[in-house]
Amino acid sequence: MKKTLWSVLLTAGMLGHAPMAAAQVNYKIVTASERGTYIKIGRDLAQFVAPAADIKLDVLPSAGSAENVKLLRYEPGVKLALVQSDVFQSFLDIAAGGNSAARTLIRPLRVIMPLYNEEIYFIVRADSERNFIHEIRNAKLNAGESGSGTALTSATLYRLMFNEAMPDSASYLSNEEALAKLVTDKTLDVVAVVAGQPAKLLMDMKPESRKLIKLLKFDPGHPSSEAVLKTYFPASVRASNYPNLLAADIPGLAVKAFLVTYDFQLKDTESHLRGMARSLCQNFSQLKEKGHPKWGEVELALPELGRGWVYYPPTTRELRSCVAELGAVAKSRQPARMCSQQERILGLCP
């Protein structure tokens, strides 16, 4: 009886001193359409990164970056968002111009890290006389769904190229609806799509698609390109990603994608987001190996941001610390340098 009592007390004492397991939390990340790249990136984070941070990450589709900014600001449970750089910058510019609603939305948002470039596609019928992006002026354009990053990108590019607003006649249909109208009733001339390559929408097209549609090229030598390249980046749309659509690589444009959060001050939320940043760093090789091909373009780096952009300090410290640790480990694993004959003769070998 005494032995049994002692055993129970000893076990209770050991349990009392055992470290408590961190409680798992439910967080949400907002992405974009089900057929886009953002949602796949979100699912990679949920599978390879969130579990080690004790986070069950729900990956939510959305209309895109503009809606994501609003959802991150106001939707309960949304702790992360994927946002295009031009959308984020537009909110900042509008806020700086005195718009209080934009200022309220964007002021508390913080960047965790830049990710990769998302390609911008302008699709026309195969028999169209248009071959270049700068030829879309006055075209019947589908700019992307209302409230999406694609729609804002279309409007921004149009303004930069032609120094005027995109026509009010532009439509805001889904990619699928717009492409159907482009090739069937021909009530559209151009369909804008923003998606990191390989984009599922274009990958899934059949070989006969080349007879129906084509992608417009970006001409870096055109006079309008100087203004465009102050906001966007040159890119190459690779035929290897779209063999049913392209016979050769074509020059294109891209916009940067960012992983964004809110300036959370609650210690528990801050702690879990720090854990998310560390897990992202520690599982980065898994993301590159098993995740979407776009992870191959991502660098574990925190470059200087544009004016008005701010990193989230807790994740910034965690990422920089982890990157430094990984660098030290990699350096320690480097094979020792062989001494030369001259160094051995002079007794300079360690």
C-alpha positions as CSV (number, residue, x, y, z in Angstrom):
1,M,0.0,0.0,0.0
2,K,2.8,2.4,0.9
3,K,4.7,1.5,-2.3
4,T,1.6,2.2,-4.4
5,L,1.0,5.5,-2.6
6,W,4.6,6.5,-3.1
7,S,4.4,5.6,-6.8
8,V,1.3,7.7,-7.3
9,L,2.9,10.7,-5.5
10,L,6.1,10.3,-7.4
11,T,4.3,10.2,-10.7
12,A,2.2,13.2,-9.8
13,G,5.4,15.1,-8.8
14,M,7.1,14.2,-12.1
15,L,4.0,15.4,-14.0
16,G,3.9,18.6,-12.1
17,H,7.5,19.4,-13.2
18,A,7.1,18.2,-16.8
19,P,7.0,21.0,-19.4
20,M,3.5,21.8,-20.6
21,A,3.0,21.1,-24.3
22,A,2.1,24.3,-26.3
23,A,-1.6,24.4,-27.1
24,Q,-2.3,24.3,-30.8
25,V,-4.2,27.3,-32.2
26,N,-6.4,27.7,-35.2
27,Y,-5.2,30.5,-37.6
28,K,-6.3,31.4,-41.1
29,I,-4.4,32.5,-44.2
30,V,-6.1,34.3,-47.1
31,T,-4.8,33.6,-50.6
32,A,-6.7,33.9,-53.9
33,S,-8.7,31.7,-56.3
34,E,-8.7,27.9,-56.1
35,R,-6.9,27.7,-59.5
36,G,-4.2,30.3,-58.6
37,T,-0.7,30.0,-57.2
38,Y,-1.4,31.8,-53.9
39,I,-3.6,29.0,-52.6
40,K,-0.9,26.4,-53.3
41,I,1.6,28.5,-51.4
42,G,-0.8,28.8,-48.5
43,R,-1.3,25.0,-48.5
44,D,2.5,24.4,-48.4
45,L,2.7,26.7,-45.4
46,A,-0.1,24.8,-43.7
47,Q,1.5,21.4,-44.4
48,F,5.3,22.0,-44.0
49,V,5.5,25.0,-41.7
50,A,2.5,25.6,-39.4
51,P,2.5,22.2,-37.5
52,A,5.9,22.8,-36.0
53,A,4.6,26.1,-34.7
54,D,1.6,24.5,-33.1
55,I,-0.7,26.1,-35.6
56,K,-3.5,24.5,-37.5
57,L,-3.6,26.8,-40.5
58,D,-6.8,27.0,-42.6
59,V,-6.1,28.1,-46.1
60,L,-8.9,30.2,-47.5
61,P,-9.6,31.2,-51.1
62,S,-10.5,34.8,-51.8
63,A,-11.0,37.4,-54.6
64,G,-7.3,38.3,-54.3
65,S,-4.9,40.7,-52.7
66,A,-7.2,43.7,-52.3
67,E,-9.7,41.6,-50.4
68,N,-6.9,40.0,-48.4
69,V,-5.9,43.3,-47.0
70,K,-9.4,43.9,-45.7
71,L,-9.8,40.3,-44.4
72,L,-6.5,40.5,-42.6
73,R,-7.5,43.8,-41.0
74,Y,-11.0,42.8,-39.9
75,E,-11.8,39.1,-40.3
76,P,-11.5,37.1,-37.0
77,G,-8.9,34.4,-37.1
78,V,-7.1,35.7,-40.2
79,K,-3.5,36.1,-39.1
80,L,-1.7,35.8,-42.4
81,A,-2.3,37.0,-46.0
82,L,-0.6,36.8,-49.4
83,V,-0.5,40.2,-51.0
84,Q,0.9,41.6,-54.3
85,S,3.4,44.4,-53.9
86,D,1.5,46.8,-56.2
87,V,-1.7,46.3,-54.2
88,F,0.1,47.0,-50.9
89,Q,1.8,50.1,-52.4
90,S,-1.5,51.4,-53.8
91,F,-3.1,51.3,-50.4
92,L,0.0,53.2,-49.0
93,D,-0.1,55.8,-51.8
94,I,-3.9,56.4,-51.3
95,A,-3.4,56.6,-47.6
96,A,-0.6,59.1,-48.0
97,G,-2.9,61.1,-50.3
98,G,-5.3,61.7,-47.3
99,N,-7.8,58.8,-47.6
100,S,-8.6,57.9,-44.0
101,A,-10.2,54.5,-44.9
102,A,-7.0,53.4,-46.7
103,R,-4.9,54.6,-43.8
104,T,-7.0,52.7,-41.3
105,L,-6.7,49.5,-43.4
106,I,-3.0,49.6,-44.2
107,R,-1.3,51.3,-41.2
108,P,-1.2,48.3,-38.9
109,L,-0.2,45.7,-41.5
110,R,3.3,44.3,-41.4
111,V,5.5,42.3,-43.8
112,I,6.9,38.9,-42.7
113,M,9.0,38.4,-45.8
114,P,9.0,38.9,-49.6
115,L,8.3,35.7,-51.5
116,Y,8.5,35.5,-55.3
117,N,7.5,37.2,-58.5
118,E,4.0,36.5,-59.9
119,E,3.7,36.7,-63.7
120,I,1.2,39.0,-65.4
121,Y,-0.5,37.5,-68.5
122,F,-2.5,39.4,-71.1
123,I,-4.4,36.8,-73.2
124,V,-5.9,37.6,-76.7
125,R,-7.4,35.5,-79.4
126,A,-4.9,33.7,-81.6
127,D,-6.0,35.7,-84.7
128,S,-5.6,39.1,-82.9
129,E,-3.5,41.8,-84.5
130,R,-2.2,42.6,-81.0
131,N,1.2,41.0,-80.1
132,F,2.5,43.3,-77.3
133,I,1.1,44.4,-73.9
134,H,1.4,48.1,-74.9
135,E,-1.1,47.5,-77.6
136,I,-4.1,46.9,-75.3
137,R,-5.2,50.6,-75.3
138,N,-8.9,50.9,-75.9
139,A,-9.4,47.1,-76.1
140,K,-12.4,45.4,-74.5
141,L,-10.5,44.3,-71.4
142,N,-11.4,42.0,-68.6
143,A,-9.3,43.3,-65.7
144,G,-9.9,40.5,-63.3
145,E,-12.5,40.0,-60.6
146,S,-13.7,43.1,-58.8
147,G,-11.7,43.6,-55.6
148,S,-8.9,41.4,-56.8
149,G,-5.2,42.1,-57.1
150,T,-5.4,41.3,-60.8
151,A,-7.9,44.1,-61.3
152,L,-5.7,46.6,-59.5
153,T,-2.7,45.4,-61.4
154,S,-4.6,45.9,-64.7
155,A,-5.6,49.4,-63.7
156,T,-2.1,50.4,-62.6
157,L,-0.4,49.0,-65.7
158,Y,-2.9,50.7,-67.9
159,R,-2.3,54.1,-66.2
160,L,1.5,53.7,-66.3
161,M,1.5,52.7,-70.0
162,F,-0.9,55.3,-71.3
163,N,-1.0,58.0,-68.6
164,E,-4.8,57.7,-68.4
165,A,-7.3,55.6,-66.4
166,M,-8.4,52.2,-67.6
167,P,-11.8,52.6,-69.5
168,D,-14.9,52.3,-67.4
169,S,-16.0,49.7,-70.0
170,A,-13.6,47.2,-68.6
171,S,-15.3,44.0,-67.2
172,Y,-14.6,42.2,-63.9
173,L,-15.4,38.6,-64.7
174,S,-13.6,35.5,-63.4
175,N,-10.8,34.2,-65.5
176,E,-12.8,31.2,-66.7
177,E,-15.9,33.4,-67.7
178,A,-13.7,35.9,-69.4
179,L,-11.8,33.4,-71.5
180,A,-15.0,31.8,-72.6
181,K,-16.3,35.2,-73.8
182,L,-12.9,35.9,-75.5
183,V,-13.1,32.8,-77.7
184,T,-16.8,32.2,-78.1
185,D,-19.0,35.3,-78.5
186,K,-15.8,37.5,-78.8
187,T,-17.2,40.3,-76.7
188,L,-13.8,40.7,-75.1
189,D,-10.5,41.4,-76.7
190,V,-8.0,40.9,-73.8
191,V,-8.1,38.9,-70.6
192,A,-5.7,39.8,-67.8
193,V,-4.5,37.1,-65.4
194,V,-2.0,37.3,-62.6
195,A,-0.5,34.0,-61.4
196,G,2.9,32.6,-60.6
197,Q,4.1,30.2,-63.2
198,P,3.4,27.4,-63.7
199,A,-0.2,28.7,-63.4
200,K,-2.8,25.9,-63.3
201,L,-5.2,27.8,-65.5
202,L,-2.7,27.8,-68.3
203,M,-1.1,24.5,-67.6
204,D,-4.5,22.7,-67.9
205,M,-5.1,24.0,-71.4
206,K,-5.2,21.4,-74.2
207,P,-2.9,21.4,-77.3
208,E,-5.6,22.9,-79.5
209,S,-5.6,26.0,-77.2
210,R,-2.8,27.4,-79.3
211,K,-5.2,27.8,-82.2
212,L,-7.6,29.8,-80.0
213,I,-5.5,32.1,-77.8
214,K,-2.0,33.6,-77.4
215,L,-0.1,35.6,-74.8
216,L,1.0,39.2,-75.4
217,K,4.7,39.9,-75.0
218,F,6.3,42.7,-73.1
219,D,8.6,45.0,-75.1
220,P,11.3,46.5,-72.8
221,G,12.3,48.9,-75.6
222,H,8.9,50.5,-75.9
223,P,8.7,54.1,-74.6
224,S,6.0,53.1,-72.1
225,S,8.2,50.4,-70.5
226,E,10.3,52.9,-68.5
227,A,7.4,53.9,-66.3
228,V,6.1,50.3,-66.0
229,L,9.4,49.0,-64.8
230,K,9.4,51.4,-61.8
231,T,6.6,49.3,-60.3
232,Y,6.9,45.9,-62.0
233,F,9.7,43.5,-62.9
234,P,10.7,41.9,-66.2
235,A,10.1,38.2,-66.4
236,S,10.3,35.3,-68.8
237,V,7.2,33.2,-69.4
238,R,8.7,29.8,-70.1
239,A,7.5,27.4,-72.8
240,S,8.5,24.5,-70.6
241,N,5.7,25.5,-68.2
242,Y,3.1,25.9,-70.9
243,P,4.0,23.5,-73.8
244,N,0.5,23.4,-75.1
245,L,0.4,27.2,-75.4
246,L,3.9,28.4,-76.2
247,A,6.5,27.3,-78.7
248,A,9.2,29.4,-77.2
249,D,9.8,31.6,-74.1
250,I,8.4,35.1,-74.3
251,P,9.3,38.3,-72.4
252,G,6.7,39.2,-69.8
253,L,6.1,41.2,-66.6
254,A,5.8,40.2,-62.9
255,V,4.7,41.6,-59.6
256,K,6.2,40.6,-56.2
257,A,4.2,38.5,-53.7
258,F,4.6,39.2,-50.0
259,L,3.6,37.2,-46.8
260,V,1.9,39.7,-44.6
261,T,0.5,39.9,-41.1
262,Y,-1.0,42.4,-38.6
263,D,0.9,44.2,-35.9
264,F,-0.3,41.8,-33.3
265,Q,0.6,42.7,-29.7
266,L,-1.0,39.8,-27.8
267,K,1.9,37.7,-26.4
268,D,0.3,34.3,-27.4
269,T,-0.3,35.4,-31.0
270,E,3.2,37.0,-31.2
271,S,4.7,33.8,-29.8
272,H,3.0,31.6,-32.4
273,L,3.9,33.9,-35.3
274,R,7.5,33.8,-34.1
275,G,7.3,30.0,-34.1
276,M,5.9,30.2,-37.6
277,A,8.8,32.3,-38.8
278,R,11.3,29.9,-37.2
279,S,9.6,26.9,-38.7
280,L,9.6,28.5,-42.1
281,C,13.3,29.0,-41.8
282,Q,14.0,25.5,-40.5
283,N,11.7,23.8,-43.1
284,F,12.7,25.9,-46.0
285,S,14.5,23.1,-47.8
286,Q,11.3,21.0,-47.6
287,L,9.3,23.8,-49.1
288,K,11.8,24.0,-52.0
289,E,11.8,20.2,-52.4
290,K,8.2,19.3,-52.0
291,G,6.2,22.6,-52.4
292,H,5.1,24.6,-55.4
293,P,7.9,25.3,-57.9
294,K,7.8,29.0,-57.0
295,W,9.5,28.2,-53.7
296,G,12.6,27.8,-55.8
297,E,12.6,31.5,-56.4
298,V,12.2,32.5,-52.7
299,E,15.2,33.6,-50.7
300,L,15.5,33.6,-46.9
301,A,16.2,37.3,-46.9
302,L,14.7,40.5,-45.5
303,P,15.7,43.2,-48.0
304,E,15.0,46.9,-47.4
305,L,11.4,47.6,-48.1
306,G,9.8,50.5,-49.9
307,R,8.7,53.7,-48.2
308,G,5.9,53.1,-45.8
309,W,6.4,49.3,-45.6
310,V,7.3,47.8,-42.2
311,Y,8.5,44.4,-41.2
312,Y,6.8,42.6,-38.2
313,P,9.5,42.9,-35.6
314,P,8.9,39.5,-33.8
315,T,9.2,37.5,-37.0
316,T,12.0,39.6,-38.3
317,R,14.1,38.9,-35.2
318,E,13.3,35.2,-35.4
319,L,14.1,34.9,-39.1
320,R,17.4,36.7,-38.8
321,S,18.4,34.6,-35.8
322,C,17.5,31.4,-37.6
323,V,19.3,32.4,-40.8
324,A,22.4,33.2,-38.8
325,E,22.3,29.9,-37.0
326,L,21.9,28.0,-40.3
327,G,24.8,29.9,-41.8
328,A,27.0,29.0,-38.8
329,V,26.1,25.3,-39.1
330,A,26.8,25.3,-42.8
331,K,30.1,27.0,-42.3
332,S,31.1,24.4,-39.6
333,R,30.3,21.6,-42.0
334,Q,32.7,22.8,-44.7
335,P,35.6,20.5,-45.3
336,A,38.9,21.8,-43.9
337,R,41.1,23.4,-46.5
338,M,44.1,21.4,-47.6
339,C,47.5,22.9,-46.8
340,S,49.7,23.7,-49.7
341,Q,53.3,22.3,-49.8
342,Q,54.7,25.8,-49.2
343,E,52.4,26.2,-46.1
344,R,53.6,22.9,-44.7
345,I,57.3,23.8,-45.2
346,L,56.8,27.1,-43.4
347,G,54.9,25.5,-40.6
348,L,51.7,27.5,-41.3
349,C,49.3,24.6,-41.3
350,P,46.9,24.4,-38.2
